[in-house]
Amino acid sequence: MTGIEALNDLGKRDPENYKERLNKDEANFTPMRRAPLVAVAIAILAVASIAVAWYFIYVPLQLERESASYYDRQLAGYYTGGPSGMMSGFQMMGYYNGYLSGYSQEVLINKTISVASQVPGYARVFPQNDTIMFNSTHINLVVIATMVSPSDIGKEVNLTGMLPSSSATANVFVIYGLVNPTLIMPRGASVTFTVINLDPDDYHNLAITPVPPPYPYYSMMYIMMDVLGVSPMLPPASYSSGVAYGLTFTVAFTHPGALYYVCEYPGHAESGMYGEIIVG
Ligand SMILES: [Cu+2]
């Protein structure tokens, strides 16, 4: 009699004992065979979940945190700590997405647009080359931060009289009517930058750095501490009240070479919110 025949025989003779033996088989044999497969499947799922969480949650959070930490250190280098850790020199407005936001001037939007279009005697504007040449070692420069988007394109045209260059796809700086112009200035120039945010929707800052483009999404991770001057994130302009926010800082350009003015808000420099400064 084979094993199966014996079992079938037992099933006929003693159904209770037969059931018991079958249950024993279920309990002892089958799960033992499945156990390694289940363990492997659980392990694969666990590793996959960890990888997905690491890539989509941990890495972006870490980048965001490091980016904001570089930004805080950049600012701390230019604005001394006041009472209870407050940074002096500008009015703090708190944090926007982890980036310190503030301003030192509240300005009227209409006045800003008229002042920003008045070219000083020591500056020559070359719209064909998108270049401004400065013939002075004491330069006052009004830099407007604003956006370019299909729905708001009219504002750019009104502000600058021209369409932005193809390199600018989202946000831009406007200086004396030009979009992201190249600034040519003499060696030893002391430049007082007044940056004003005329964008109704977004925060922008201005940093001066020798680190060249192309810039990644987290431009601060790339620029790190290599800045000659920096502003906090300026809050959006309020077109309903006619008020915009600005900040002034001064940079001395002592060495000849190329530098860049950049908006460090994540993604802005990456999509073209920067221009070149050539020190002769
Ligand atoms: Cu920006």
Residues whose N, C-alpha, C, O or C-beta is under 5 A from the ligand:
A	BS01	CU	N171 Y203 H204 N205 C263 Y265 H268 M273
